[in-house]
């Protein structure tokens, strides 16, 4: 039997480290991986790609998200779809909480 997962306040699930980034996998199965990130201001995920499509959802804070050649200011509610192999970066301008959904299959 399948089980469910419910989190009432996703932003409350992460304690943003001073001068760092924290990530926590909150769901992982054969189709979907969901990772919760907490970034302190000035912290960055440098340019990289993923082998699977993914979405970014900013829950709180302020970041600059670069998707290929497109750079956006991203605050609470920002959502983006990324096809597999798209170069992207995330740089926190303020303490930021972000959800990453990786679609596997």
C-alpha positions in Angstrom: 0.0 0.0 0.0 1.3 3.5 -0.9 1.9 5.9 1.9 1.5 9.7 1.8 3.6 12.5 3.1 2.2 15.8 4.3 4.1 18.9 5.5 2.0 21.8 6.9 4.6 24.5 6.5 7.5 23.7 4.1 9.5 26.8 5.0 9.5 25.8 8.6 11.2 22.5 7.7 14.6 24.1 7.0 16.9 26.0 9.3 19.1 28.1 7.0 22.7 27.8 8.0 24.9 30.9 8.5 27.1 31.3 5.4 25.9 28.0 3.9 23.4 25.9 2.0 21.4 23.0 3.3 19.5 20.5 1.3 17.1 17.8 2.5 15.3 15.2 0.4 11.7 15.1 1.5 10.4 12.6 -1.1 12.1 10.1 -3.4 10.5 7.3 -5.4 10.9 5.9 -8.9 9.1 8.9 -10.5 9.9 12.0 -8.4 12.5 13.4 -6.1 11.7 16.5 -4.0 14.6 18.4 -2.4 14.1 21.3 0.1 16.9 23.8 0.0 17.9 26.6 2.5 20.4 29.2 1.3 21.9 32.0 3.3 22.3 35.4 1.6 25.2 35.3 -0.9 25.2 31.5 -1.3 25.0 30.0 -4.8 24.4 26.7 -6.6 26.9 27.3 -9.4 26.0 26.5 -13.0 25.2 22.9 -13.5 22.7 20.7 -15.4 20.4 17.8 -14.4 19.9 14.6 -16.4 16.1 14.8 -15.8 13.5 17.6 -16.1 12.9 19.6 -13.0 11.0 22.5 -11.5 12.2 25.2 -9.0 9.7 26.8 -6.6 10.9 29.7 -4.3 9.0 29.6 -1.1 10.6 32.5 0.8 13.4 34.9 0.4 14.9 36.4 -2.8 17.2 34.8 -5.4 18.6 35.3 -8.8 17.7 32.2 -11.0 19.5 31.8 -14.3 18.0 29.3 -16.7 20.2 29.0 -19.8 20.6 32.6 -21.0 17.5 33.9 -19.1 18.2 35.5 -15.7 15.3 36.3 -13.4 14.8 37.9 -10.0 12.9 35.2 -8.0 10.8 35.8 -4.8 8.2 33.9 -3.0 5.9 32.1 -5.5 8.4 32.0 -8.3 8.2 28.8 -10.2 10.1 27.6 -13.2 10.2 24.5 -15.4 13.6 23.2 -16.6 14.1 20.6 -19.3 16.8 18.1 -18.8 20.4 19.3 -19.5 19.5 23.0 -19.2 22.3 24.9 -17.5 21.1 26.8 -14.5 22.2 28.6 -11.3 20.5 29.8 -8.1 22.1 32.7 -6.1 20.4 33.8 -2.9 20.2 37.6 -2.5 18.6 37.1 1.0 18.0 33.9 3.1 15.9 31.8 0.7 13.9 28.5 0.9 13.4 26.6 -2.4 11.8 23.4 -3.5 13.3 21.4 -6.3 11.2 18.7 -8.0 13.1 16.3 -10.2 10.9 14.3 -12.6 12.5 10.9 -13.1 10.4 8.8 -15.4 
